[in-house]
Amino acid sequence: QVQLVESGGDLVQAGGSLTLSCTSSENIFMFSAMAWFRQAPGEQRELVAAMTVGGTTHYQDSVEGRFTISRDGPMNTVHLVMNPLKPGDTAVYYCAAATTGRTKYDYWGQGTQVTVSS
């Protein structure tokens, strides 16, 4: 069973930065894509950033230019660097992995809370 474990969530001031990490129990190159989603209170879960196995990245418009998704293959880890943060980025952030394509995700982490104060 694949396990994804997120870390790095915290309370930060607007304009600050955070790096989230997601460590997989399996080789990340076995997935067709890995991604970060977020869910704010009362909102639907939304895709923030994704990276395909080939290295192509995709970002939600609201985070383009502020967030960067990257991976560390030997460590089976995917990172999300967020800078600068805005209060609207406050949410629970989830790591996910897809086995086919990059639109349907099969495995999910437990989530990590990011809170941005104004």
N, C-alpha and C positions, 0 to 999 in steps of 0.2 A: 504494500500500500504506500503510495506516494505521500510524503509529508512535506508541507511548506511551512516554514516558521519565519514570521516577520519580527523585526526589531527596529528600534530607533525612534518610535513615536515619542512626542514630548509636548510640553507647553512652551511656546516661543512668542516673542513679540513680532508684530508686523514688520516686515523688512528683514527679518532674520532668515536663517537657513536651517535645514535639517537634511540628514541623509537616512533614508530607510533602507533596510537590507532584508532580503528574503533568501533563506538557505533551504535548498531542496535535499531530500534524502536520496534522490536519484540524480544521475547525470543530467544536467539541464539541457544538453544537446539532444536528448531523446524526445524533447518536446518541440512541437512545431512553432510555438510562440510562448513567451512569458509576458505577463502584464501586471500593471498595478491598476486597481480600481479603488474608488472611494464611495462612501455613503455618508451623507450628512443627515442629521435628525430630520425625519419627515420627508426625506427625499429618496429617490430611487438610486440604486447603485449605478455608478457611471465609470466608463473607462477613462483612465487618466493617461496612461502611456503603455505602449507595447513594443516588444522587440521580437522579430521572427528569428528562427534558427539561423537564417542567413545573415542576420545582423541589421536588417531594415527596421527602422524605428517609426512609430506613429504616435502622435500626441493629440490630446484634446486641444481645441483652439485656445481655451482659457489658460492653458499652462505652457503653450508653445513659447519657447524662448526663456522660460523660467525654470522648467523642470527638465532633467536629463535622466534617461534610463540607460543603464549600462550593465555589464555582466562580468563576472570573474569565473571563467570556466573551471580552473583547477579547484576552486572553492565551492563550486556548484551554487553560486550566489548571484542574485540580481539586485542591483541598487537603484534607488530613485533619489537623485539629488534635487532638492527643492530650494530655489533661491532666486528672487526674494519671495517670501511667503506673504500672503494676504489673509485677512480674516475669513474671506470666502473659501479658503482652502481647508478650513476646519472640517474634519470628518474622520471616520474610521477608514483606514487604508488597508486594502487587502491585496495580497499577492495571489496570482493565479497562473495556471499552466494549461496549455492546450495540447492535445495530441494530434489534432488535424486542423490545419488552417490557423486563423488568428481571431475568429469571431465567436467560437464556442469553446468555453473553458471547462476543463474536466476536474481540475484539482484546485482547492482553495486553502489559503491559510486562515488563521483564526482572527486576524486583523490587529492593527495597532493604531492607537488614538493619536491624532495630530490636532492640537488646539492652537490657534493663532489669535493672540489678543491684539486689540487695536490701541 
